[in-house]
């Protein structure tokens, strides 16, 4: 391997360590990062399934403001609205 290739490889390793969750957190007040695998297990235990949807930005803003007003998660608001819409 050439010298430039080794330097590039070392730089990628260094950037990977910095970008890693919890890799560059300072202080004891840093939020606890849940591992994606753990989060997936928790979601599966609750019966949740990932569902990607592309929506208009105005609609997303309305959902976000509704979630803030009620003090609940965006997922909960979206599920509630979908349930009401499907019942109608």
Gaussian input, Z-matrix of N, CA and C with variables (Angstrom, degrees):
# hf/3-21g

backbone

0 1
 N
 C     1     B1
 C     2     B2     1     A1
 N     3     B3     2     A2     1     D1
 C     4     B4     3     A3     2     D2
 C     5     B5     4     A4     3     D3
 N     6     B6     5     A5     4     D4
 C     7     B7     6     A6     5     D5
 C     8     B8     7     A7     6     D6
 N     9     B9     8     A8     7     D7
 C    10    B10     9     A9     8     D8
 C    11    B11    10    A10     9     D9
 N    12    B12    11    A11    10    D10
 C    13    B13    12    A12    11    D11
 C    14    B14    13    A13    12    D12
 N    15    B15    14    A14    13    D13
 C    16    B16    15    A15    14    D14
 C    17    B17    16    A16    15    D15
 N    18    B18    17    A17    16    D16
 C    19    B19    18    A18    17    D17
 C    20    B20    19    A19    18    D18
 N    21    B21    20    A20    19    D19
 C    22    B22    21    A21    20    D20
 C    23    B23    22    A22    21    D21
 N    24    B24    23    A23    22    D22
 C    25    B25    24    A24    23    D23
 C    26    B26    25    A25    24    D24
 N    27    B27    26    A26    25    D25
 C    28    B28    27    A27    26    D26
 C    29    B29    28    A28    27    D27
 N    30    B30    29    A29    28    D28
 C    31    B31    30    A30    29    D29
 C    32    B32    31    A31    30    D30
 N    33    B33    32    A32    31    D31
 C    34    B34    33    A33    32    D32
 C    35    B35    34    A34    33    D33
 N    36    B36    35    A35    34    D34
 C    37    B37    36    A36    35    D35
 C    38    B38    37    A37    36    D36
 N    39    B39    38    A38    37    D37
 C    40    B40    39    A39    38    D38
 C    41    B41    40    A40    39    D39
 N    42    B42    41    A41    40    D40
 C    43    B43    42    A42    41    D41
 C    44    B44    43    A43    42    D42
 N    45    B45    44    A44    43    D43
 C    46    B46    45    A45    44    D44
 C    47    B47    46    A46    45    D45
 N    48    B48    47    A47    46    D46
 C    49    B49    48    A48    47    D47
 C    50    B50    49    A49    48    D48
 N    51    B51    50    A50    49    D49
 C    52    B52    51    A51    50    D50
 C    53    B53    52    A52    51    D51
 N    54    B54    53    A53    52    D52
 C    55    B55    54    A54    53    D53
 C    56    B56    55    A55    54    D54
 N    57    B57    56    A56    55    D55
 C    58    B58    57    A57    56    D56
 C    59    B59    58    A58    57    D57
 N    60    B60    59    A59    58    D58
 C    61    B61    60    A60    59    D59
 C    62    B62    61    A61    60    D60
 N    63    B63    62    A62    61    D61
 C    64    B64    63    A63    62    D62
 C    65    B65    64    A64    63    D63
 N    66    B66    65    A65    64    D64
 C    67    B67    66    A66    65    D65
 C    68    B68    67    A67    66    D66
 N    69    B69    68    A68    67    D67
 C    70    B70    69    A69    68    D68
 C    71    B71    70    A70    69    D69
 N    72    B72    71    A71    70    D70
 C    73    B73    72    A72    71    D71
 C    74    B74    73    A73    72    D72
 N    75    B75    74    A74    73    D73
 C    76    B76    75    A75    74    D74
 C    77    B77    76    A76    75    D75
 N    78    B78    77    A77    76    D76
 C    79    B79    78    A78    77    D77
 C    80    B80    79    A79    78    D78
 N    81    B81    80    A80    79    D79
 C    82    B82    81    A81    80    D80
 C    83    B83    82    A82    81    D81
 N    84    B84    83    A83    82    D82
 C    85    B85    84    A84    83    D83
 C    86    B86    85    A85    84    D84
 N    87    B87    86    A86    85    D85
 C    88    B88    87    A87    86    D86
 C    89    B89    88    A88    87    D87
 N    90    B90    89    A89    88    D88
 C    91    B91    90    A90    89    D89
 C    92    B92    91    A91    90    D90
 N    93    B93    92    A92    91    D91
 C    94    B94    93    A93    92    D92
 C    95    B95    94    A94    93    D93
 N    96    B96    95    A95    94    D94
 C    97    B97    96    A96    95    D95
 C    98    B98    97    A97    96    D96
 N    99    B99    98    A98    97    D97
 C   100   B100    99    A99    98    D98
 C   101   B101   100   A100    99    D99
 N   102   B102   101   A101   100   D100
 C   103   B103   102   A102   101   D101
 C   104   B104   103   A103   102   D102
 N   105   B105   104   A104   103   D103
 C   106   B106   105   A105   104   D104
 C   107   B107   106   A106   105   D105
 N   108   B108   107   A107   106   D106
 C   109   B109   108   A108   107   D107
 C   110   B110   109   A109   108   D108
 N   111   B111   110   A110   109   D109
 C   112   B112   111   A111   110   D110
 C   113   B113   112   A112   111   D111
 N   114   B114   113   A113   112   D112
 C   115   B115   114   A114   113   D113
 C   116   B116   115   A115   114   D114
 N   117   B117   116   A116   115   D115
 C   118   B118   117   A117   116   D116
 C   119   B119   118   A118   117   D117
 N   120   B120   119   A119   118   D118
 C   121   B121   120   A120   119   D119
 C   122   B122   121   A121   120   D120
 N   123   B123   122   A122   121   D121
 C   124   B124   123   A123   122   D122
 C   125   B125   124   A124   123   D123
 N   126   B126   125   A125   124   D124
 C   127   B127   126   A126   125   D125
 C   128   B128   127   A127   126   D126
 N   129   B129   128   A128   127   D127
 C   130   B130   129   A129   128   D128
 C   131   B131   130   A130   129   D129
 N   132   B132   131   A131   130   D130
 C   133   B133   132   A132   131   D131
 C   134   B134   133   A133   132   D132
 N   135   B135   134   A134   133   D133
 C   136   B136   135   A135   134   D134
 C   137   B137   136   A136   135   D135
 N   138   B138   137   A137   136   D136
 C   139   B139   138   A138   137   D137
 C   140   B140   139   A139   138   D138
 N   141   B141   140   A140   139   D139
 C   142   B142   141   A141   140   D140
 C   143   B143   142   A142   141   D141
 N   144   B144   143   A143   142   D142
 C   145   B145   144   A144   143   D143
 C   146   B146   145   A145   144   D144
 N   147   B147   146   A146   145   D145
 C   148   B148   147   A147   146   D146
 C   149   B149   148   A148   147   D147
 N   150   B150   149   A149   148   D148
 C   151   B151   150   A150   149   D149
 C   152   B152   151   A151   150   D150
 N   153   B153   152   A152   151   D151
 C   154   B154   153   A153   152   D152
 C   155   B155   154   A154   153   D153
 N   156   B156   155   A155   154   D154
 C   157   B157   156   A156   155   D155
 C   158   B158   157   A157   156   D156
 N   159   B159   158   A158   157   D157
 C   160   B160   159   A159   158   D158
 C   161   B161   160   A160   159   D159
 N   162   B162   161   A161   160   D160
 C   163   B163   162   A162   161   D161
 C   164   B164   163   A163   162   D162
 N   165   B165   164   A164   163   D163
 C   166   B166   165   A165   164   D164
 C   167   B167   166   A166   165   D165
 N   168   B168   167   A167   166   D166
 C   169   B169   168   A168   167   D167
 C   170   B170   169   A169   168   D168
 N   171   B171   170   A170   169   D169
 C   172   B172   171   A171   170   D170
 C   173   B173   172   A172   171   D171
 N   174   B174   173   A173   172   D172
 C   175   B175   174   A174   173   D173
 C   176   B176   175   A175   174   D174
 N   177   B177   176   A176   175   D175
 C   178   B178   177   A177   176   D176
 C   179   B179   178   A178   177   D177
 N   180   B180   179   A179   178   D178
 C   181   B181   180   A180   179   D179
 C   182   B182   181   A181   180   D180
 N   183   B183   182   A182   181   D181
 C   184   B184   183   A183   182   D182
 C   185   B185   184   A184   183   D183
 N   186   B186   185   A185   184   D184
 C   187   B187   186   A186   185   D185
 C   188   B188   187   A187   186   D186
 N   189   B189   188   A188   187   D187
 C   190   B190   189   A189   188   D188
 C   191   B191   190   A190   189   D189
 N   192   B192   191   A191   190   D190
 C   193   B193   192   A192   191   D191
 C   194   B194   193   A193   192   D192
 N   195   B195   194   A194   193   D193
 C   196   B196   195   A195   194   D194
 C   197   B197   196   A196   195   D195
 N   198   B198   197   A197   196   D196
 C   199   B199   198   A198   197   D197
 C   200   B200   199   A199   198   D198
 N   201   B201   200   A200   199   D199
 C   202   B202   201   A201   200   D200
 C   203   B203   202   A202   201   D201
 N   204   B204   203   A203   202   D202
 C   205   B205   204   A204   203   D203
 C   206   B206   205   A205   204   D204
 N   207   B207   206   A206   205   D205
 C   208   B208   207   A207   206   D206
 C   209   B209   208   A208   207   D207
 N   210   B210   209   A209   208   D208
 C   211   B211   210   A210   209   D209
 C   212   B212   211   A211   210   D210
 N   213   B213   212   A212   211   D211
 C   214   B214   213   A213   212   D212
 C   215   B215   214   A214   213   D213
 N   216   B216   215   A215   214   D214
 C   217   B217   216   A216   215   D215
 C   218   B218   217   A217   216   D216
 N   219   B219   218   A218   217   D217
 C   220   B220   219   A219   218   D218
 C   221   B221   220   A220   219   D219
 N   222   B222   221   A221   220   D220
 C   223   B223   222   A222   221   D221
 C   224   B224   223   A223   222   D222
 N   225   B225   224   A224   223   D223
 C   226   B226   225   A225   224   D224
 C   227   B227   226   A226   225   D225
 N   228   B228   227   A227   226   D226
 C   229   B229   228   A228   227   D227
 C   230   B230   229   A229   228   D228
 N   231   B231   230   A230   229   D229
 C   232   B232   231   A231   230   D230
 C   233   B233   232   A232   231   D231
 N   234   B234   233   A233   232   D232
 C   235   B235   234   A234   233   D233
 C   236   B236   235   A235   234   D234
 N   237   B237   236   A236   235   D235
 C   238   B238   237   A237   236   D236
 C   239   B239   238   A238   237   D237
 N   240   B240   239   A239   238   D238
 C   241   B241   240   A240   239   D239
 C   242   B242   241   A241   240   D240
 N   243   B243   242   A242   241   D241
 C   244   B244   243   A243   242   D242
 C   245   B245   244   A244   243   D243
 N   246   B246   245   A245   244   D244
 C   247   B247   246   A246   245   D245
 C   248   B248   247   A247   246   D246
 N   249   B249   248   A248   247   D247
 C   250   B250   249   A249   248   D248
 C   251   B251   250   A250   249   D249
 N   252   B252   251   A251   250   D250
 C   253   B253   252   A252   251   D251
 C   254   B254   253   A253   252   D252
 N   255   B255   254   A254   253   D253
 C   256   B256   255   A255   254   D254
 C   257   B257   256   A256   255   D255
 N   258   B258   257   A257   256   D256
 C   259   B259   258   A258   257   D257
 C   260   B260   259   A259   258   D258
 N   261   B261   260   A260   259   D259
 C   262   B262   261   A261   260   D260
 C   263   B263   262   A262   261   D261

   B1=1.4447
   B2=1.5293
   B3=1.3158
   B4=1.4595
   B5=1.5266
   B6=1.3304
   B7=1.4541
   B8=1.5267
   B9=1.3257
   B10=1.4660
   B11=1.5249
   B12=1.3312
   B13=1.4603
   B14=1.5186
   B15=1.3329
   B16=1.4674
   B17=1.5285
   B18=1.3355
   B19=1.4668
   B20=1.5251
   B21=1.3352
   B22=1.4591
   B23=1.5289
   B24=1.3245
   B25=1.4531
   B26=1.5239
   B27=1.3306
   B28=1.4630
   B29=1.5220
   B30=1.3270
   B31=1.4632
   B32=1.5221
   B33=1.3273
   B34=1.4636
   B35=1.5239
   B36=1.3278
   B37=1.4618
   B38=1.5252
   B39=1.3356
   B40=1.4548
   B41=1.5210
   B42=1.3149
   B43=1.4620
   B44=1.5219
   B45=1.3176
   B46=1.4644
   B47=1.5112
   B48=1.3340
   B49=1.4622
   B50=1.5200
   B51=1.3315
   B52=1.4565
   B53=1.5225
   B54=1.3346
   B55=1.4570
   B56=1.5206
   B57=1.3287
   B58=1.4636
   B59=1.5233
   B60=1.3542
   B61=1.4571
   B62=1.5209
   B63=1.3072
   B64=1.4567
   B65=1.5088
   B66=1.3179
   B67=1.4484
   B68=1.5077
   B69=1.3214
   B70=1.4513
   B71=1.5235
   B72=1.3263
   B73=1.4540
   B74=1.5205
   B75=1.3113
   B76=1.4511
   B77=1.5192
   B78=1.3011
   B79=1.4510
   B80=1.5125
   B81=1.3153
   B82=1.4609
   B83=1.5197
   B84=1.3368
   B85=1.4519
   B86=1.5166
   B87=1.3303
   B88=1.4582
   B89=1.5299
   B90=1.3348
   B91=1.4619
   B92=1.5305
   B93=1.3136
   B94=1.4522
   B95=1.5266
   B96=1.3222
   B97=1.4514
   B98=1.5207
   B99=1.3222
   B100=1.4556
   B101=1.5190
   B102=1.3045
   B103=1.4523
   B104=1.5306
   B105=1.3218
   B106=1.4707
   B107=1.5229
   B108=1.3063
   B109=1.4609
   B110=1.5307
   B111=1.3427
   B112=1.4648
   B113=1.5243
   B114=1.3340
   B115=1.4600
   B116=1.5224
   B117=1.3252
   B118=1.4677
   B119=1.5280
   B120=1.3364
   B121=1.4663
   B122=1.5192
   B123=1.3459
   B124=1.4656
   B125=1.5215
   B126=1.3313
   B127=1.4639
   B128=1.5202
   B129=1.3299
   B130=1.4634
   B131=1.5177
   B132=1.3259
   B133=1.4585
   B134=1.5319
   B135=1.3332
   B136=1.4619
   B137=1.5216
   B138=1.3371
   B139=1.4581
   B140=1.5239
   B141=1.3182
   B142=1.4604
   B143=1.5221
   B144=1.3250
   B145=1.4606
   B146=1.5243
   B147=1.3363
   B148=1.4660
   B149=1.5273
   B150=1.3329
   B151=1.4558
   B152=1.5238
   B153=1.3211
   B154=1.4645
   B155=1.5250
   B156=1.3330
   B157=1.4546
   B158=1.5256
   B159=1.3253
   B160=1.4632
   B161=1.5191
   B162=1.3457
   B163=1.4538
   B164=1.5142
   B165=1.3290
   B166=1.4486
   B167=1.5307
   B168=1.3319
   B169=1.4633
   B170=1.5271
   B171=1.3404
   B172=1.4612
   B173=1.5282
   B174=1.3069
   B175=1.4590
   B176=1.5273
   B177=1.3205
   B178=1.4618
   B179=1.5252
   B180=1.3199
   B181=1.4692
   B182=1.5193
   B183=1.3302
   B184=1.4609
   B185=1.5223
   B186=1.3251
   B187=1.4663
   B188=1.5321
   B189=1.3253
   B190=1.4601
   B191=1.5274
   B192=1.3222
   B193=1.4604
   B194=1.5272
   B195=1.3210
   B196=1.4659
   B197=1.5264
   B198=1.3231
   B199=1.4664
   B200=1.5285
   B201=1.3340
   B202=1.4673
   B203=1.5160
   B204=1.3445
   B205=1.4626
   B206=1.5207
   B207=1.3180
   B208=1.4652
   B209=1.5247
   B210=1.3287
   B211=1.4666
   B212=1.5105
   B213=1.3372
   B214=1.4611
   B215=1.5243
   B216=1.3072
   B217=1.4539
   B218=1.5295
   B219=1.3210
   B220=1.4660
   B221=1.5310
   B222=1.3230
   B223=1.4645
   B224=1.5237
   B225=1.3292
   B226=1.4619
   B227=1.5275
   B228=1.3234
   B229=1.4600
   B230=1.5212
   B231=1.3169
   B232=1.4605
   B233=1.5261
   B234=1.3260
   B235=1.4607
   B236=1.5265
   B237=1.3183
   B238=1.4712
   B239=1.5280
   B240=1.3105
   B241=1.4676
   B242=1.5297
   B243=1.3263
   B244=1.4687
   B245=1.5199
   B246=1.3185
   B247=1.4604
   B248=1.5201
   B249=1.3466
   B250=1.4662
   B251=1.5224
   B252=1.3332
   B253=1.4609
   B254=1.5077
   B255=1.3240
   B256=1.4632
   B257=1.5228
   B258=1.3448
   B259=1.4577
   B260=1.5245
   B261=1.3313
   B262=1.4805
   B263=1.4968
   A1=108.20
   A2=115.11
   A3=119.94
   A4=110.51
   A5=114.19
   A6=119.82
   A7=111.22
   A8=117.49
   A9=120.03
   A10=111.60
   A11=116.15
   A12=120.05
   A13=111.47
   A14=116.89
   A15=120.76
   A16=110.54
   A17=116.40
   A18=119.80
   A19=110.36
   A20=116.56
   A21=120.48
   A22=110.45
   A23=116.35
   A24=120.87
   A25=111.08
   A26=116.59
   A27=120.51
   A28=111.03
   A29=116.87
   A30=120.80
   A31=110.54
   A32=117.40
   A33=120.50
   A34=110.89
   A35=117.08
   A36=120.74
   A37=110.71
   A38=115.62
   A39=120.45
   A40=110.95
   A41=117.81
   A42=121.18
   A43=111.16
   A44=117.48
   A45=121.18
   A46=111.80
   A47=116.86
   A48=120.26
   A49=111.10
   A50=116.80
   A51=120.31
   A52=110.69
   A53=117.43
   A54=121.74
   A55=112.78
   A56=117.59
   A57=120.89
   A58=110.09
   A59=118.03
   A60=120.53
   A61=110.60
   A62=116.56
   A63=120.80
   A64=112.77
   A65=118.43
   A66=121.07
   A67=112.72
   A68=117.90
   A69=120.72
   A70=111.44
   A71=118.10
   A72=119.87
   A73=109.34
   A74=115.53
   A75=120.79
   A76=109.46
   A77=116.02
   A78=120.67
   A79=112.31
   A80=115.04
   A81=119.78
   A82=112.01
   A83=118.55
   A84=121.96
   A85=113.57
   A86=117.26
   A87=120.72
   A88=109.68
   A89=118.14
   A90=120.30
   A91=111.18
   A92=115.73
   A93=121.32
   A94=108.50
   A95=116.24
   A96=121.52
   A97=108.53
   A98=116.15
   A99=120.85
   A100=108.55
   A101=115.86
   A102=121.59
   A103=109.04
   A104=116.71
   A105=120.46
   A106=111.51
   A107=115.76
   A108=119.91
   A109=110.36
   A110=116.41
   A111=120.67
   A112=110.97
   A113=116.50
   A114=120.04
   A115=110.85
   A116=116.59
   A117=120.75
   A118=110.39
   A119=117.12
   A120=120.43
   A121=110.88
   A122=116.62
   A123=119.72
   A124=111.32
   A125=115.43
   A126=119.75
   A127=111.70
   A128=116.90
   A129=120.34
   A130=110.93
   A131=117.55
   A132=120.90
   A133=110.70
   A134=116.73
   A135=120.83
   A136=112.58
   A137=116.62
   A138=120.70
   A139=113.15
   A140=117.12
   A141=121.46
   A142=110.80
   A143=115.86
   A144=122.95
   A145=107.75
   A146=118.65
   A147=119.41
   A148=111.36
   A149=116.08
   A150=121.06
   A151=107.98
   A152=117.13
   A153=121.73
   A154=109.95
   A155=115.53
   A156=121.85
   A157=108.49
   A158=116.02
   A159=120.59
   A160=107.87
   A161=115.70
   A162=121.54
   A163=110.07
   A164=115.64
   A165=122.76
   A166=109.54
   A167=117.91
   A168=121.38
   A169=112.05
   A170=117.98
   A171=120.34
   A172=111.07
   A173=116.38
   A174=121.00
   A175=111.03
   A176=116.63
   A177=120.85
   A178=110.57
   A179=117.25
   A180=120.64
   A181=111.23
   A182=116.68
   A183=120.19
   A184=110.83
   A185=116.20
   A186=119.91
   A187=111.23
   A188=116.67
   A189=120.31
   A190=111.86
   A191=117.62
   A192=119.54
   A193=111.28
   A194=116.52
   A195=120.23
   A196=110.54
   A197=116.58
   A198=120.73
   A199=110.72
   A200=117.33
   A201=120.23
   A202=111.13
   A203=117.02
   A204=120.37
   A205=111.52
   A206=116.06
   A207=120.59
   A208=112.55
   A209=116.68
   A210=119.95
   A211=113.22
   A212=117.00
   A213=120.81
   A214=109.58
   A215=115.33
   A216=123.19
   A217=110.86
   A218=116.36
   A219=122.14
   A220=110.77
   A221=117.20
   A222=120.79
   A223=111.52
   A224=116.09
   A225=120.12
   A226=111.12
   A227=116.97
   A228=120.78
   A229=110.16
   A230=116.44
   A231=120.99
   A232=110.87
   A233=116.87
   A234=120.38
   A235=110.67
   A236=116.20
   A237=120.45
   A238=111.04
   A239=116.64
   A240=120.80
   A241=111.10
   A242=116.94
   A243=119.90
   A244=111.38
   A245=117.43
   A246=121.20
   A247=110.40
   A248=116.96
   A249=120.73
   A250=111.26
   A251=116.83
   A252=120.81
   A253=112.70
   A254=117.26
   A255=120.10
   A256=111.65
   A257=117.03
   A258=120.10
   A259=111.46
   A260=116.10
   A261=120.20
   A262=113.57
   D1=141.40
   D2=179.96
   D3=-75.07
   D4=163.13
   D5=-179.03
   D6=-62.67
   D7=-38.63
   D8=179.45
   D9=-67.96
   D10=-35.31
   D11=177.75
   D12=-65.72
   D13=-39.05
   D14=178.26
   D15=-67.09
   D16=-40.49
   D17=179.25
   D18=-64.47
   D19=-39.61
   D20=178.75
   D21=-65.33
   D22=-39.60
   D23=178.60
   D24=-64.55
   D25=-42.95
   D26=178.19
   D27=-63.65
   D28=-39.23
   D29=179.36
   D30=-64.80
   D31=-39.90
   D32=178.76
   D33=-64.16
   D34=-40.38
   D35=177.77
   D36=-62.29
   D37=-44.06
   D38=-179.45
   D39=-64.37
   D40=-44.17
   D41=179.33
   D42=-65.91
   D43=-33.73
   D44=176.83
   D45=-64.89
   D46=-37.27
   D47=178.60
   D48=-69.43
   D49=-37.28
   D50=-179.95
   D51=-70.61
   D52=-40.80
   D53=-176.20
   D54=-78.80
   D55=-12.24
   D56=-178.58
   D57=-64.58
   D58=144.10
   D59=179.09
   D60=-60.37
   D61=127.92
   D62=179.78
   D63=81.21
   D64=-0.36
   D65=-177.41
   D66=-74.73
   D67=-33.72
   D68=-176.79
   D69=-118.78
   D70=28.86
   D71=179.83
   D72=-86.31
   D73=135.44
   D74=-178.70
   D75=-115.39
   D76=146.15
   D77=176.37
   D78=84.63
   D79=164.13
   D80=-178.51
   D81=-84.80
   D82=-10.93
   D83=-177.62
   D84=-87.33
   D85=11.21
   D86=-178.28
   D87=-68.79
   D88=138.30
   D89=-179.84
   D90=-66.41
   D91=149.54
   D92=179.69
   D93=-78.17
   D94=126.45
   D95=-179.67
   D96=-94.79
   D97=124.07
   D98=179.45
   D99=-85.00
   D100=134.37
   D101=178.00
   D102=-62.68
   D103=142.01
   D104=-178.80
   D105=-60.26
   D106=-37.95
   D107=179.49
   D108=-63.73
   D109=-42.97
   D110=177.73
   D111=-64.01
   D112=-42.29
   D113=179.55
   D114=-63.02
   D115=-39.80
   D116=178.71
   D117=-63.49
   D118=-40.53
   D119=178.32
   D120=-64.55
   D121=-40.87
   D122=178.45
   D123=-63.54
   D124=-43.84
   D125=179.46
   D126=-63.22
   D127=-40.93
   D128=179.18
   D129=-65.36
   D130=-37.49
   D131=178.62
   D132=-64.42
   D133=-31.02
   D134=177.96
   D135=-85.37
   D136=-3.90
   D137=-179.75
   D138=81.77
   D139=19.14
   D140=-178.60
   D141=-88.18
   D142=143.14
   D143=-179.87
   D144=-127.47
   D145=132.53
   D146=177.54
   D147=-64.65
   D148=138.24
   D149=-175.82
   D150=-143.85
   D151=102.75
   D152=-177.02
   D153=-88.20
   D154=131.75
   D155=-179.35
   D156=-139.09
   D157=141.40
   D158=174.59
   D159=-101.73
   D160=121.08
   D161=-177.63
   D162=-124.55
   D163=161.02
   D164=176.87
   D165=-62.98
   D166=142.74
   D167=-176.48
   D168=-63.35
   D169=-32.60
   D170=177.35
   D171=-64.27
   D172=-40.91
   D173=178.39
   D174=-65.08
   D175=-39.92
   D176=178.41
   D177=-63.93
   D178=-40.95
   D179=178.01
   D180=-62.68
   D181=-39.50
   D182=177.77
   D183=-64.03
   D184=-41.86
   D185=178.55
   D186=-64.84
   D187=-40.96
   D188=-179.77
   D189=-66.53
   D190=-41.09
   D191=178.16
   D192=-67.33
   D193=-37.54
   D194=177.21
   D195=-63.93
   D196=-40.29
   D197=178.60
   D198=-65.78
   D199=-40.14
   D200=178.55
   D201=-66.56
   D202=-40.61
   D203=180.00
   D204=-62.41
   D205=-41.32
   D206=-178.69
   D207=-83.58
   D208=-16.39
   D209=-179.97
   D210=73.02
   D211=30.16
   D212=179.01
   D213=-123.67
   D214=172.67
   D215=-176.99
   D216=-71.31
   D217=149.77
   D218=178.60
   D219=-60.52
   D220=-36.46
   D221=178.23
   D222=-61.95
   D223=-40.50
   D224=-179.42
   D225=-66.74
   D226=-41.73
   D227=179.32
   D228=-63.47
   D229=-45.61
   D230=-179.57
   D231=-61.91
   D232=-43.70
   D233=179.26
   D234=-63.13
   D235=-42.22
   D236=-179.84
   D237=-61.67
   D238=-44.99
   D239=-179.38
   D240=-66.84
   D241=-39.37
   D242=177.30
   D243=-63.59
   D244=-41.42
   D245=179.46
   D246=-63.40
   D247=-45.39
   D248=178.08
   D249=-61.93
   D250=-41.10
   D251=-179.40
   D252=-67.71
   D253=-36.60
   D254=-179.53
   D255=-73.53
   D256=-29.74
   D257=178.60
   D258=-72.62
   D259=-27.58
   D260=-176.57
   D261=-75.46

